Amino acid sequence: MQALAANLQVEFTADHGTLTFPKDARGADWPGNALVTFDAGPDRPGVRIDASVGGQLEGL
């Protein structure tokens, strides 16, 4: 399923999801978009944040 939440692109299934933060959200000027990935695991959920630069990662 795909959705748009407050200008963020969201995609998800029962086991996997992604949330894309645009590189220019809220007036920012990052080199690229940031992607947060959620995965359901047998013991606990997994979350990974991929950002274009360290400052963007810190902001998320």
PyMOL CGO cylinders between C-alpha atoms (Angstrom):
from pymol import cmd
from pymol.cgo import CYLINDER

trace = [
    CYLINDER, 0.00, 0.00, 0.00, 1.17, 3.52, -0.74, 0.3, 1, 1, 1, 1, 1, 1,
    CYLINDER, 1.17, 3.52, -0.74, 0.14, 6.70, 1.04, 0.3, 1, 1, 1, 1, 1, 1,
    CYLINDER, 0.14, 6.70, 1.04, 1.16, 10.33, 1.32, 0.3, 1, 1, 1, 1, 1, 1,
    CYLINDER, 1.16, 10.33, 1.32, 1.38, 11.64, 4.88, 0.3, 1, 1, 1, 1, 1, 1,
    CYLINDER, 1.38, 11.64, 4.88, 2.23, 15.30, 5.39, 0.3, 1, 1, 1, 1, 1, 1,
    CYLINDER, 2.23, 15.30, 5.39, 4.30, 15.35, 2.17, 0.3, 1, 1, 1, 1, 1, 1,
    CYLINDER, 4.30, 15.35, 2.17, 6.11, 12.13, 3.09, 0.3, 1, 1, 1, 1, 1, 1,
    CYLINDER, 6.11, 12.13, 3.09, 5.84, 9.11, 0.85, 0.3, 1, 1, 1, 1, 1, 1,
    CYLINDER, 5.84, 9.11, 0.85, 4.88, 6.01, 2.82, 0.3, 1, 1, 1, 1, 1, 1,
    CYLINDER, 4.88, 6.01, 2.82, 4.83, 2.44, 1.48, 0.3, 1, 1, 1, 1, 1, 1,
    CYLINDER, 4.83, 2.44, 1.48, 4.03, -0.59, 3.59, 0.3, 1, 1, 1, 1, 1, 1,
    CYLINDER, 4.03, -0.59, 3.59, 2.94, -4.20, 3.74, 0.3, 1, 1, 1, 1, 1, 1,
    CYLINDER, 2.94, -4.20, 3.74, 2.37, -6.40, 6.76, 0.3, 1, 1, 1, 1, 1, 1,
    CYLINDER, 2.37, -6.40, 6.76, 6.13, -7.13, 7.03, 0.3, 1, 1, 1, 1, 1, 1,
    CYLINDER, 6.13, -7.13, 7.03, 7.95, -4.18, 5.47, 0.3, 1, 1, 1, 1, 1, 1,
    CYLINDER, 7.95, -4.18, 5.47, 7.56, -0.43, 5.23, 0.3, 1, 1, 1, 1, 1, 1,
    CYLINDER, 7.56, -0.43, 5.23, 9.41, 2.65, 4.04, 0.3, 1, 1, 1, 1, 1, 1,
    CYLINDER, 9.41, 2.65, 4.04, 9.06, 6.34, 4.79, 0.3, 1, 1, 1, 1, 1, 1,
    CYLINDER, 9.06, 6.34, 4.79, 10.81, 8.83, 2.48, 0.3, 1, 1, 1, 1, 1, 1,
    CYLINDER, 10.81, 8.83, 2.48, 11.84, 12.25, 3.78, 0.3, 1, 1, 1, 1, 1, 1,
    CYLINDER, 11.84, 12.25, 3.78, 12.34, 14.60, 0.79, 0.3, 1, 1, 1, 1, 1, 1,
    CYLINDER, 12.34, 14.60, 0.79, 15.71, 16.32, 0.57, 0.3, 1, 1, 1, 1, 1, 1,
    CYLINDER, 15.71, 16.32, 0.57, 13.98, 19.72, 0.60, 0.3, 1, 1, 1, 1, 1, 1,
    CYLINDER, 13.98, 19.72, 0.60, 11.43, 19.09, 3.38, 0.3, 1, 1, 1, 1, 1, 1,
    CYLINDER, 11.43, 19.09, 3.38, 10.78, 22.07, 5.65, 0.3, 1, 1, 1, 1, 1, 1,
    CYLINDER, 10.78, 22.07, 5.65, 13.12, 24.27, 3.66, 0.3, 1, 1, 1, 1, 1, 1,
    CYLINDER, 13.12, 24.27, 3.66, 16.12, 21.94, 3.93, 0.3, 1, 1, 1, 1, 1, 1,
    CYLINDER, 16.12, 21.94, 3.93, 18.65, 21.50, 1.13, 0.3, 1, 1, 1, 1, 1, 1,
    CYLINDER, 18.65, 21.50, 1.13, 20.16, 18.03, 1.65, 0.3, 1, 1, 1, 1, 1, 1,
    CYLINDER, 20.16, 18.03, 1.65, 22.02, 16.30, -1.20, 0.3, 1, 1, 1, 1, 1, 1,
    CYLINDER, 22.02, 16.30, -1.20, 19.42, 13.49, -1.32, 0.3, 1, 1, 1, 1, 1, 1,
    CYLINDER, 19.42, 13.49, -1.32, 16.28, 12.07, 0.25, 0.3, 1, 1, 1, 1, 1, 1,
    CYLINDER, 16.28, 12.07, 0.25, 16.40, 10.11, 3.51, 0.3, 1, 1, 1, 1, 1, 1,
    CYLINDER, 16.40, 10.11, 3.51, 14.76, 6.71, 3.73, 0.3, 1, 1, 1, 1, 1, 1,
    CYLINDER, 14.76, 6.71, 3.73, 13.54, 5.01, 6.89, 0.3, 1, 1, 1, 1, 1, 1,
    CYLINDER, 13.54, 5.01, 6.89, 12.92, 1.27, 6.52, 0.3, 1, 1, 1, 1, 1, 1,
    CYLINDER, 12.92, 1.27, 6.52, 10.84, -0.82, 8.92, 0.3, 1, 1, 1, 1, 1, 1,
    CYLINDER, 10.84, -0.82, 8.92, 10.97, -4.63, 8.88, 0.3, 1, 1, 1, 1, 1, 1,
    CYLINDER, 10.97, -4.63, 8.88, 8.96, -7.00, 11.04, 0.3, 1, 1, 1, 1, 1, 1,
    CYLINDER, 8.96, -7.00, 11.04, 11.17, -9.70, 12.50, 0.3, 1, 1, 1, 1, 1, 1,
    CYLINDER, 11.17, -9.70, 12.50, 10.34, -12.82, 14.46, 0.3, 1, 1, 1, 1, 1, 1,
    CYLINDER, 10.34, -12.82, 14.46, 11.74, -11.38, 17.71, 0.3, 1, 1, 1, 1, 1, 1,
    CYLINDER, 11.74, -11.38, 17.71, 11.46, -7.63, 17.25, 0.3, 1, 1, 1, 1, 1, 1,
    CYLINDER, 11.46, -7.63, 17.25, 10.95, -4.98, 14.57, 0.3, 1, 1, 1, 1, 1, 1,
    CYLINDER, 10.95, -4.98, 14.57, 13.94, -3.61, 12.70, 0.3, 1, 1, 1, 1, 1, 1,
    CYLINDER, 13.94, -3.61, 12.70, 14.40, 0.05, 11.79, 0.3, 1, 1, 1, 1, 1, 1,
    CYLINDER, 14.40, 0.05, 11.79, 17.11, 1.47, 9.53, 0.3, 1, 1, 1, 1, 1, 1,
    CYLINDER, 17.11, 1.47, 9.53, 17.69, 5.12, 8.55, 0.3, 1, 1, 1, 1, 1, 1,
    CYLINDER, 17.69, 5.12, 8.55, 19.60, 5.91, 5.36, 0.3, 1, 1, 1, 1, 1, 1,
    CYLINDER, 19.60, 5.91, 5.36, 20.49, 9.59, 5.00, 0.3, 1, 1, 1, 1, 1, 1,
    CYLINDER, 20.49, 9.59, 5.00, 22.50, 11.46, 2.39, 0.3, 1, 1, 1, 1, 1, 1,
    CYLINDER, 22.50, 11.46, 2.39, 24.79, 13.15, 4.97, 0.3, 1, 1, 1, 1, 1, 1,
    CYLINDER, 24.79, 13.15, 4.97, 25.43, 13.01, 8.72, 0.3, 1, 1, 1, 1, 1, 1,
    CYLINDER, 25.43, 13.01, 8.72, 23.54, 16.20, 9.53, 0.3, 1, 1, 1, 1, 1, 1,
    CYLINDER, 23.54, 16.20, 9.53, 20.42, 14.85, 7.89, 0.3, 1, 1, 1, 1, 1, 1,
    CYLINDER, 20.42, 14.85, 7.89, 20.73, 11.64, 9.90, 0.3, 1, 1, 1, 1, 1, 1,
    CYLINDER, 20.73, 11.64, 9.90, 21.11, 13.61, 13.14, 0.3, 1, 1, 1, 1, 1, 1,
    CYLINDER, 21.11, 13.61, 13.14, 18.02, 15.66, 12.26, 0.3, 1, 1, 1, 1, 1, 1,
    CYLINDER, 18.02, 15.66, 12.26, 15.94, 12.53, 11.88, 0.3, 1, 1, 1, 1, 1, 1,
]
cmd.load_cgo(trace, "trace")
